[in-house]
Amino acid sequence: KKQDKSASNMDALIGCTAVLTESITESITEYAPGRTRIDGVNWQIRTNSNAPLTKGSKVRIIGYDSIILIAEPI
């Protein structure tokens, strides 16, 4: 899904769907962000529940924390 051009900055990404290009992984102490590409831009991404997800999983962007996108699996 394309970005909403009427919104600005990171808010324009909310509602977009994406596919993970790198898995969100679980380590001993925390979950490491995965990565996705939206409109040619590479982003770090994690789930709203910090659950691990594998490369190729589809997600919907629901927010952000600094420069890391927050998503929910779809």
Contacts in CASP RR format, 6 or more apart in sequence:
PFRMAT RR
TARGET T0000
AUTHOR 0000-0000-0000
METHOD contacts of the structure
MODEL  1
KKQDKSASNMDALIGCTAVLTESITESITEYAPGRTRIDGVNWQIRTNSN
APLTKGSKVRIIGYDSIILIAEPI
1 15 0 8 1.000
1 16 0 8 1.000
1 17 0 8 1.000
2 16 0 8 1.000
2 39 0 8 1.000
3 12 0 8 1.000
3 13 0 8 1.000
3 16 0 8 1.000
3 38 0 8 1.000
3 39 0 8 1.000
4 12 0 8 1.000
4 14 0 8 1.000
4 15 0 8 1.000
5 12 0 8 1.000
7 14 0 8 1.000
10 63 0 8 1.000
10 64 0 8 1.000
10 67 0 8 1.000
10 69 0 8 1.000
13 38 0 8 1.000
13 43 0 8 1.000
13 61 0 8 1.000
13 63 0 8 1.000
13 64 0 8 1.000
13 69 0 8 1.000
14 61 0 8 1.000
14 62 0 8 1.000
14 63 0 8 1.000
14 64 0 8 1.000
15 60 0 8 1.000
15 61 0 8 1.000
15 62 0 8 1.000
16 38 0 8 1.000
16 60 0 8 1.000
16 61 0 8 1.000
17 58 0 8 1.000
17 59 0 8 1.000
17 60 0 8 1.000
17 61 0 8 1.000
17 74 0 8 1.000
18 36 0 8 1.000
18 37 0 8 1.000
18 38 0 8 1.000
18 45 0 8 1.000
18 58 0 8 1.000
18 59 0 8 1.000
18 60 0 8 1.000
18 61 0 8 1.000
18 69 0 8 1.000
18 71 0 8 1.000
19 36 0 8 1.000
19 56 0 8 1.000
19 57 0 8 1.000
19 58 0 8 1.000
19 59 0 8 1.000
20 34 0 8 1.000
20 35 0 8 1.000
20 36 0 8 1.000
20 45 0 8 1.000
20 53 0 8 1.000
20 54 0 8 1.000
20 55 0 8 1.000
20 56 0 8 1.000
20 57 0 8 1.000
20 59 0 8 1.000
21 34 0 8 1.000
21 35 0 8 1.000
21 36 0 8 1.000
21 37 0 8 1.000
21 42 0 8 1.000
21 55 0 8 1.000
21 56 0 8 1.000
22 34 0 8 1.000
22 35 0 8 1.000
22 55 0 8 1.000
23 34 0 8 1.000
23 52 0 8 1.000
23 53 0 8 1.000
23 54 0 8 1.000
23 55 0 8 1.000
23 57 0 8 1.000
24 31 0 8 1.000
24 32 0 8 1.000
24 33 0 8 1.000
24 34 0 8 1.000
24 45 0 8 1.000
24 46 0 8 1.000
24 47 0 8 1.000
24 51 0 8 1.000
24 52 0 8 1.000
24 53 0 8 1.000
25 31 0 8 1.000
25 32 0 8 1.000
25 34 0 8 1.000
25 52 0 8 1.000
26 32 0 8 1.000
26 52 0 8 1.000
30 50 0 8 1.000
31 46 0 8 1.000
31 47 0 8 1.000
31 50 0 8 1.000
31 51 0 8 1.000
31 52 0 8 1.000
33 44 0 8 1.000
33 45 0 8 1.000
33 46 0 8 1.000
33 68 0 8 1.000
34 44 0 8 1.000
34 45 0 8 1.000
34 46 0 8 1.000
34 53 0 8 1.000
35 42 0 8 1.000
35 43 0 8 1.000
35 44 0 8 1.000
35 45 0 8 1.000
36 42 0 8 1.000
36 43 0 8 1.000
36 45 0 8 1.000
36 59 0 8 1.000
36 69 0 8 1.000
36 71 0 8 1.000
37 43 0 8 1.000
38 61 0 8 1.000
43 67 0 8 1.000
43 68 0 8 1.000
43 69 0 8 1.000
44 67 0 8 1.000
44 68 0 8 1.000
44 69 0 8 1.000
45 59 0 8 1.000
45 61 0 8 1.000
45 68 0 8 1.000
45 69 0 8 1.000
45 70 0 8 1.000
45 71 0 8 1.000
46 68 0 8 1.000
46 69 0 8 1.000
46 70 0 8 1.000
46 71 0 8 1.000
47 53 0 8 1.000
47 59 0 8 1.000
47 70 0 8 1.000
47 71 0 8 1.000
47 72 0 8 1.000
47 73 0 8 1.000
48 62 0 8 1.000
48 70 0 8 1.000
48 71 0 8 1.000
48 72 0 8 1.000
51 73 0 8 1.000
53 59 0 8 1.000
53 73 0 8 1.000
57 73 0 8 1.000
58 73 0 8 1.000
58 74 0 8 1.000
59 71 0 8 1.000
59 72 0 8 1.000
59 73 0 8 1.000
59 74 0 8 1.000
60 71 0 8 1.000
60 72 0 8 1.000
60 74 0 8 1.000
61 69 0 8 1.000
61 70 0 8 1.000
61 71 0 8 1.000
62 70 0 8 1.000
62 71 0 8 1.000
62 72 0 8 1.000
63 69 0 8 1.000
63 70 0 8 1.000
63 71 0 8 1.000
64 70 0 8 1.000
END
